[in-house]
Amino acid sequence: MSISAIQFAQQNRARFLDELKDLLHIPSISTLPEHGEDVRRAAEFVASELRRIGMENVQTIATAGHPLVYADWLHAPGKPTCLCYGHYDVQPPDPLEEWLSPPFEPTERDGNLYARGAVDDKGQMYIHIKALESLMQAHGGRLPLNVRVLIEGEEEVGGEGIAAYLRQHPERLQSDFALVSDTEMFAPGLPTLCVGLRGMIYTEIEARGAKSDLHSGMYGGAAPNPFMALCQMLAQLKDAHGRILIPGFYDGLVAPSSAELATWKTLPFDEQQFLAHEIGAIALTGESEYSVLERLWARPTLEIHGMPGGFIGAGAKTVIPARAVVKVSMRLVPEMQPQASFDRYKKFVESICPVGITVDVRLIHAGDPIVIRVDNPYIEAATNALRVVFGRETVFVRSGGSIPIVGDFERYLKIPTVMMGFGLPDDNLHAPNEKFHIANFNRGIETVIHFFERLGAA
């Protein structure tokens, strides 16, 4: 007796979760060279699973960095073609001492699965694969629409490999739309489609002073200090109210429409709860003339992430370092251009460099901001699928984060993206004790099944 794809998924929930745990065991940390073999193991795991479930033309594609995984099934003439995107690489787990269970030993607690990569993005990427398996099993080895799968291993370090592949081989990925599950729901139980992302430029500023480290007693007061120089420059980049002071930085910025702002005001957002439970600080900061959601989704930012250099060990060492580096990123909003924004930033930093210091401003990686139109059949089918599974109407939100590949899909493939994520605001992305709500993992699989079946029947 045949069963539906939904029934197959429900009957195999335990197995699906165990398979995800196997993938989460692999420490595929893309930014650390010592984990290069682990990243390759994760790619091979994903490729092997795609072959097992019946996808065709499965291959790992070498890039200048970590490999891409590609697969397809293209035997549904007259039906749309979906490009399923995800990433199998993860962020470093530091600080390790803050994890309640080891980051690469997946652990179930209180209905959640805790591990690095659980929600970002191994768990959500695996939703697509398990939905495809369920559909294959229910439809006699066939899918209701055409599917290409492209999964990368460098999303957490900029995604240069996949971007280069898209630029060079757009004809190999031609599709009607892309499906990305690397976002979150606005609130538990509230189906959400993300329709906007901030762009990003990630930079380093290197300041150099003397030819070598110097004794601060012998040379302090006369020798230039690169750390002090960086502090002086950084203090001039943003004022106390959160406004970025780079000349021309806000040029070209397009604000949300009044209709979109009005919709955001209807969302179930409690500023005090956000402060206490998500931020965990004593006050929120930034441009107070804008709402918190506007600051998170529709305003540019400038943040400092680290200042490696000098002496940071236990005890004291009175050294004036010869060089110091600071890592700085900026989030961009429509219609800000990453290269133009970087050029303004670089010019300004060079103009305020203190005497005795030479400065090198470097662009590490960048991504465009994007807003997705919602008047297309793929968004309509997604909202219908979410309504079936969650029993509620879908809300449209933006995200403060960046997924550079979404802009690349629009630029090089000329296709819209459905950003249908199943994470939660407290899932601790990029932080200790990252988790994925197991019920959302299951609901995600069922939603993608409904989504694909609906598009296939249209």
Phi, psi and omega per residue, in radians:
M1 nan 2.208 -3.111
S2 -1.326 2.668 3.101
I3 -2.175 2.801 -3.140
S4 -1.343 2.907 3.086
A5 -1.101 -0.666 3.106
I6 -1.102 -0.781 3.128
Q7 -1.089 -0.720 3.121
F8 -1.071 -0.766 3.136
A9 -1.093 -0.737 -3.131
Q10 -1.163 -0.640 -3.141
Q11 -1.268 -0.340 -3.061
N12 -1.963 0.356 -3.103
R13 -1.017 -0.763 -3.095
A14 -1.118 -0.745 3.126
R15 -1.140 -0.772 3.131
F16 -0.994 -0.750 -3.120
L17 -1.176 -0.710 3.104
D18 -1.086 -0.691 3.108
E19 -1.121 -0.727 3.097
L20 -1.066 -0.710 3.105
K21 -1.048 -0.678 3.109
D22 -1.060 -0.711 3.115
L23 -1.198 -0.665 -3.127
L24 -1.208 -0.382 3.090
H25 -1.131 -0.402 -3.052
I26 -1.465 2.062 -3.100
P27 -1.396 1.245 -3.036
S28 -1.437 1.154 -3.082
I29 -1.506 1.812 -2.953
S30 -1.238 -0.414 -3.059
T31 -1.463 -0.236 -3.081
L32 -1.835 2.038 -3.094
P33 -0.964 -0.579 -3.112
E34 -1.171 -0.197 3.108
H35 -1.821 0.288 -3.137
G36 -1.004 -0.711 3.131
E37 -1.190 -0.606 3.095
D38 -1.150 -0.672 3.106
V39 -1.094 -0.745 3.108
R40 -1.119 -0.664 3.104
R41 -1.081 -0.696 3.124
A42 -1.140 -0.705 3.099
A43 -1.073 -0.763 -3.138
E44 -1.164 -0.619 3.084
F45 -1.042 -0.842 -3.109
V46 -1.133 -0.780 3.141
A47 -1.076 -0.742 3.134
S48 -1.080 -0.699 -3.138
E49 -1.192 -0.684 3.098
L50 -1.098 -0.694 3.077
R51 -1.111 -0.761 -3.055
R52 -1.082 -0.669 -3.052
I53 -1.413 -0.145 3.064
G54 1.962 0.092 3.061
M55 -1.235 2.725 -3.031
E56 -1.978 2.884 3.077
N57 0.921 0.669 -3.106
V58 -1.289 2.297 3.103
Q59 -2.706 2.661 2.926
T60 -1.707 2.333 -3.032
I61 -1.958 2.095 -3.141
A62 -1.192 2.476 3.022
T63 -2.262 -3.125 3.064
A64 -1.132 -0.336 3.104
G65 -2.048 -2.049 -3.117
H66 -1.586 2.696 -2.999
P67 -1.285 2.651 2.928
L68 -1.550 2.692 2.997
V69 -2.050 2.193 -3.122
Y70 -2.138 2.541 2.988
A71 -2.710 2.821 3.056
D72 -2.657 2.897 2.957
W73 -2.613 1.947 -2.918
L74 -2.255 0.890 -3.064
H75 -2.078 0.593 3.111
A76 -2.129 1.336 -3.085
P77 -1.033 2.421 3.132
G78 1.435 -0.101 3.132
K79 -1.771 2.733 -3.138
P80 -1.176 2.814 3.088
T81 -1.965 2.192 3.127
C82 -1.804 2.386 2.997
L83 -1.818 1.871 3.139
C84 -1.510 2.120 -3.118
Y85 -1.998 2.550 2.989
G86 -2.873 3.129 3.063
H87 -2.411 2.533 -3.093
Y88 -1.824 -0.023 3.110
D89 -1.553 2.800 -3.079
V90 -2.341 2.900 3.055
Q91 -1.352 2.743 2.967
P92 -1.015 2.628 -3.065
P93 -1.539 -0.047 -3.063
D94 -1.021 2.587 -0.043
P95 -1.425 2.226 -3.040
L96 -1.094 -0.587 -3.060
E97 -1.157 -0.228 -3.124
E98 -1.599 -0.126 3.100
W99 -1.359 2.382 3.083
L100 -1.403 -0.386 3.027
S101 -2.453 2.673 -3.070
P102 -0.978 2.417 -2.998
P103 -1.127 -0.413 -3.140
F104 -1.984 0.442 2.966
E105 -2.139 1.490 -3.031
P106 -0.912 2.263 -3.024
T107 -2.308 2.313 3.082
E108 -1.580 2.247 3.038
R109 -2.553 2.250 3.006
D110 0.926 0.712 3.084
G111 1.389 0.157 3.134
N112 -2.085 2.718 3.045
L113 -1.933 2.050 -3.080
Y114 -1.744 2.192 3.052
A115 -3.126 2.695 3.009
R116 -1.187 2.238 -3.091
G117 1.596 -0.026 -3.073
A118 -0.979 -0.771 -3.133
V119 -1.932 -0.396 -3.064
D120 -2.183 1.563 0.011
D121 -2.307 0.237 -3.048
K122 -1.044 -0.795 -3.110
G123 -1.102 -0.761 -3.116
Q124 -1.285 -0.646 3.053
M125 -1.084 -0.683 -3.113
Y126 -1.200 -0.411 3.027
I127 -0.959 -0.793 -3.136
H128 -1.059 -0.803 -3.076
I129 -1.126 -0.718 -3.129
K130 -1.269 -0.548 3.034
A131 -1.149 -0.733 3.106
L132 -1.109 -0.721 3.097
E133 -1.063 -0.774 -3.120
S134 -1.098 -0.722 3.117
L135 -1.162 -0.713 3.091
M136 -1.038 -0.786 -3.100
Q137 -1.154 -0.643 -3.072
A138 -1.426 -0.403 -3.036
H139 -1.978 0.487 3.038
G140 1.095 0.711 3.117
G141 1.440 0.230 3.136
R142 -2.117 2.810 3.065
L143 -1.989 2.672 -3.117
P144 -1.317 -0.168 3.091
L145 -2.610 3.042 3.117
N146 -1.473 2.495 -3.060
V147 -2.399 2.295 2.861
R148 -1.972 2.534 3.111
V149 -2.127 2.285 3.073
L150 -2.384 2.017 -3.047
I151 -2.194 2.275 -3.045
E152 -1.940 2.916 3.126
G153 -2.117 0.394 -3.105
E154 -2.377 0.289 -3.090
E155 -1.065 -0.626 -3.088
E156 -1.359 -0.086 3.102
V157 -2.189 0.392 2.999
G158 1.998 -0.396 3.071
G159 1.217 0.558 -3.126
E160 -1.134 -0.626 -3.101
G161 -1.093 -0.833 -3.116
I162 -1.229 -0.607 3.108
A163 -1.108 -0.745 3.112
A164 -1.117 -0.699 3.140
Y165 -1.108 -0.728 3.113
L166 -1.104 -0.748 -3.138
R167 -1.101 -0.685 -3.024
Q168 -1.494 -0.506 -3.016
H169 -2.341 0.915 -3.117
P170 -1.092 -0.487 -3.099
E171 -1.170 -0.423 -3.124
R172 -1.361 -0.215 -3.046
L173 -2.102 0.254 -3.069
Q174 -0.990 2.209 -3.085
S175 -2.577 3.048 3.097
D176 -1.652 -0.492 3.106
F177 -2.822 2.850 3.072
A178 -1.976 2.619 3.050
L179 -2.070 2.133 3.132
V180 -2.161 2.169 3.025
S181 -2.042 1.428 3.140
D182 -2.502 0.500 3.137
T183 -2.224 -3.000 -3.064
E184 -2.277 2.857 3.011
M185 -1.403 2.607 -3.096
F186 -1.172 -0.588 3.140
A187 -2.693 2.761 3.132
P188 -0.979 2.320 3.099
G189 1.358 0.002 -3.082
L190 -1.861 1.802 -3.107
P191 -1.061 2.370 -2.951
T192 -2.403 2.366 2.940
L193 -2.030 2.236 3.086
C194 -1.493 2.231 -3.095
V195 -2.109 0.181 3.100
G196 -2.741 2.476 3.124
L197 -2.309 2.502 2.970
R198 -1.364 2.577 3.009
G199 -1.446 -3.097 -3.053
M200 -2.704 2.518 2.821
I201 -2.233 2.265 -3.132
Y202 -1.977 2.227 -2.988
T203 -2.324 2.901 2.936
E204 -2.247 2.449 2.978
I205 -1.984 2.109 3.072
E206 -1.892 2.161 3.091
A207 -1.898 2.341 -3.132
R208 -2.186 2.400 3.132
G209 -2.076 -1.775 -3.122
A210 -1.276 2.966 -3.117
K211 -1.290 -0.323 3.106
S212 -2.682 2.927 3.074
D213 -1.039 2.532 -3.064
L214 -2.196 2.663 3.058
H215 -1.280 2.187 -3.044
S216 -1.229 -0.404 3.083
G217 -1.302 -0.672 -3.104
M218 -1.395 -0.541 -2.998
Y219 -2.135 -0.185 -3.132
G220 -1.085 2.349 -3.083
G221 1.825 -0.338 3.110
A222 -2.161 -0.580 -3.088
A223 -1.483 2.464 3.084
P224 -1.206 2.484 -3.115
N225 -1.976 1.915 -3.108
P226 -1.029 -0.602 3.108
F227 -1.122 -0.809 3.119
M228 -1.078 -0.671 3.115
A229 -1.095 -0.768 3.105
L230 -1.059 -0.756 3.135
C231 -1.052 -0.742 -3.133
Q232 -1.147 -0.691 3.128
M233 -1.230 -0.775 -3.117
L234 -1.066 -0.636 -3.114
A235 -1.151 -0.298 -3.138
Q236 -1.679 0.002 -3.105
L237 -1.494 -0.441 -3.064
K238 -2.614 2.460 -3.137
D239 -1.552 3.131 -3.060
A240 -1.184 -0.251 -3.127
H241 -1.737 0.106 3.074
G242 1.574 0.055 -3.139
R243 -1.480 2.285 -3.128
I244 -1.335 2.315 -2.982
L245 -1.749 0.115 3.109
I246 -1.178 2.141 -3.114
P247 -0.992 2.282 3.100
G248 1.335 0.090 -3.031
F249 -1.099 -0.587 -3.093
Y250 -1.539 0.021 -3.121
D251 -1.069 2.337 3.096
G252 1.508 -0.126 -3.120
L253 -1.079 2.328 3.093
V254 -1.943 2.098 -3.117
A255 -1.355 2.747 3.049
P256 -1.053 2.688 3.093
S257 -1.223 2.817 3.111
S258 -1.096 -0.584 3.125
A259 -1.170 -0.718 3.134
E260 -1.171 -0.720 3.098
L261 -1.087 -0.682 3.115
A262 -1.128 -0.666 3.102
T263 -1.125 -0.702 -3.136
W264 -1.076 -0.580 -3.132
K265 -1.176 -0.353 3.140
T266 -1.520 -0.140 -3.110
L267 -1.242 2.601 -3.122
P268 -1.331 1.357 -3.089
F269 -2.047 2.158 3.112
D270 -1.976 1.920 -3.047
E271 -1.052 -0.713 -3.126
Q272 -1.194 -0.671 3.093
Q273 -1.175 -0.688 3.077
F274 -1.032 -0.788 3.131
L275 -1.107 -0.798 -3.039
A276 -1.318 -0.730 -2.959
H277 -1.763 -0.471 3.127
E278 -1.763 -0.761 -3.133
I279 -1.475 -0.835 -3.136
G280 1.238 0.581 3.110
A281 -2.054 -3.108 -3.116
I282 -1.611 -0.237 3.117
A283 -2.851 2.700 3.006
L284 -1.525 2.695 -3.123
T285 -2.174 -3.125 3.084
G286 1.876 -2.897 -3.029
E287 -1.335 1.712 -2.989
S288 -1.164 -0.284 3.113
E289 -1.304 -0.132 3.091
Y290 -1.968 2.591 3.098
S291 -1.124 2.865 3.137
V292 -1.064 -0.764 -3.129
L293 -1.130 -0.643 3.060
E294 -1.105 -0.729 3.130
R295 -1.102 -0.621 -3.093
L296 -1.380 -0.571 -2.948
W297 -1.950 -0.495 -2.901
A298 -2.312 0.235 3.065
R299 -2.147 2.538 3.076
P300 -1.204 2.758 3.098
T301 -2.338 2.855 2.966
L302 -2.447 2.107 -3.076
E303 -2.268 2.587 3.076
I304 -1.815 2.309 -3.019
H305 -1.962 -0.388 -3.135
G306 3.106 2.705 -3.135
M307 -2.348 1.285 3.126
P308 -1.194 2.534 3.129
G309 2.418 2.890 3.095
G310 1.175 -2.657 -3.104
F311 -1.921 2.172 -3.133
I312 -2.242 0.182 3.139
G313 -1.350 3.111 3.103
A314 -1.165 2.619 3.115
G315 1.457 -2.770 -3.030
A316 -2.168 2.523 3.005
K317 -2.602 1.940 -3.012
T318 -1.481 1.388 -3.080
V319 -2.077 2.440 2.911
I320 -1.700 1.940 -3.050
P321 -1.192 2.592 3.093
A322 -1.289 -0.462 -3.123
R323 -2.575 2.718 3.060
A324 -2.608 2.637 -3.090
V325 -2.260 2.505 3.000
V326 -2.243 2.455 3.107
K327 -1.772 2.170 -3.053
V328 -2.290 2.350 3.044
S329 -2.180 2.752 3.034
M330 -2.288 2.330 2.988
R331 -1.646 2.405 -3.055
L332 -2.036 2.708 3.137
V333 -2.176 2.833 3.138
P334 -0.978 2.433 -0.057
E335 -1.842 0.705 -3.124
M336 -1.246 2.380 -3.099
Q337 -1.737 2.210 -3.087
P338 -0.971 -0.814 -3.075
Q339 -1.161 -0.755 3.126
A340 -1.115 -0.683 3.123
S341 -1.139 -0.727 3.109
F342 -1.127 -0.732 -3.121
D343 -1.057 -0.741 3.111
R344 -1.106 -0.771 3.127
Y345 -1.078 -0.837 -3.118
K346 -1.071 -0.798 -3.140
K347 -1.066 -0.717 -3.118
F348 -1.192 -0.786 3.136
V349 -1.040 -0.778 3.136
E350 -1.096 -0.567 -3.108
S351 -1.289 -0.387 -3.106
I352 -1.883 0.235 3.139
C353 -1.151 2.225 -3.109
P354 -1.148 2.805 3.107
V355 -1.075 2.446 3.088
G356 1.548 -0.041 -3.083
I357 -2.068 2.418 2.913
T358 -1.868 2.530 -3.021
V359 -2.257 2.482 3.076
D360 -2.186 2.068 -3.124
V361 -1.854 2.072 -3.018
R362 -2.076 2.419 3.011
L363 -1.592 2.112 -3.118
I364 -1.557 -0.904 3.021
H365 -2.786 2.882 -3.039
A366 -2.593 2.783 3.068
G367 -2.678 2.595 -3.096
D368 -1.432 2.558 2.920
P369 -1.263 2.744 -3.125
I370 -2.704 2.535 2.972
V371 -2.177 2.268 -3.077
I372 -1.645 2.302 3.006
R373 -1.189 2.486 -3.092
V374 -1.799 -0.010 -3.108
D375 -1.629 1.080 3.059
N376 -2.436 2.777 -3.037
P377 -1.168 -0.368 -3.105
Y378 -1.316 -0.720 3.055
I379 -1.129 -0.714 3.123
E380 -1.070 -0.789 3.127
A381 -1.134 -0.634 3.131
A382 -1.148 -0.744 3.129
T383 -1.139 -0.638 3.106
N384 -1.148 -0.731 3.130
A385 -1.130 -0.730 3.121
L386 -1.113 -0.676 3.132
R387 -1.105 -0.697 3.140
V388 -1.088 -0.763 -3.038
V389 -1.393 -0.734 -3.025
F390 -1.712 -0.264 3.101
G391 1.246 0.359 -3.141
R392 -2.473 2.799 3.098
E393 -1.286 2.560 -3.111
T394 -1.376 2.480 3.006
V395 -1.836 2.602 3.101
F396 -1.846 2.219 -3.126
V397 -2.319 2.963 2.911
R398 -1.850 2.974 3.070
S399 -2.163 2.503 3.060
G400 -1.321 -0.277 -3.110
G401 -1.402 -3.090 -3.090
S402 -2.284 2.355 2.981
I403 -2.226 1.545 -2.996
P404 -0.941 -0.537 -3.056
I405 -1.126 -0.459 -3.127
V406 -1.111 -0.746 3.059
G407 -1.130 -0.635 3.113
D408 -1.152 -0.667 3.092
F409 -1.041 -0.728 -3.133
E410 -1.226 -0.696 -3.051
R411 -1.269 -0.799 -2.992
Y412 -1.729 -0.510 -3.133
L413 -1.823 -0.252 3.117
K414 1.070 0.705 -3.117
I415 -2.204 2.624 3.047
P416 -1.378 2.826 3.120
T417 -2.111 2.377 2.980
V418 -1.715 1.975 3.132
M419 -1.736 1.635 -3.033
M420 -2.014 1.653 -3.079
G421 -1.852 2.788 -3.066
F422 -2.257 0.245 3.032
G423 -1.295 3.021 3.100
L424 -2.135 2.742 -3.093
P425 -1.028 -0.442 -3.103
D426 -1.782 0.432 -3.097
D427 -1.420 0.005 2.997
N428 1.076 0.809 3.053
L429 -1.020 2.333 3.091
H430 1.160 0.191 -3.067
A431 -2.201 2.940 3.038
P432 -1.049 2.650 3.099
N433 1.076 0.693 2.987
E434 -1.026 2.488 -3.080
K435 -2.543 2.916 2.996
F436 -2.380 2.206 3.110
H437 -1.177 2.084 -2.996
I438 -1.069 -0.643 3.101
A439 -1.065 -0.617 3.119
N440 -1.266 -0.559 3.017
F441 -1.033 -0.813 3.135
N442 -1.173 -0.778 3.139
R443 -1.139 -0.591 3.112
G444 -1.077 -0.776 3.106
I445 -1.038 -0.814 -3.123
E446 -1.139 -0.632 3.135
T447 -1.148 -0.764 3.140
V448 -1.138 -0.638 3.071
I449 -1.043 -0.904 3.129
H450 -1.038 -0.731 -3.116
F451 -1.037 -0.862 -3.132
F452 -1.198 -0.708 3.120
E453 -1.132 -0.662 3.138
R454 -1.148 -0.761 3.133
L455 -1.180 -0.633 3.125
G456 -1.192 -0.489 -3.117
A457 -1.536 -0.240 -3.054
A458 -1.196 nan nan
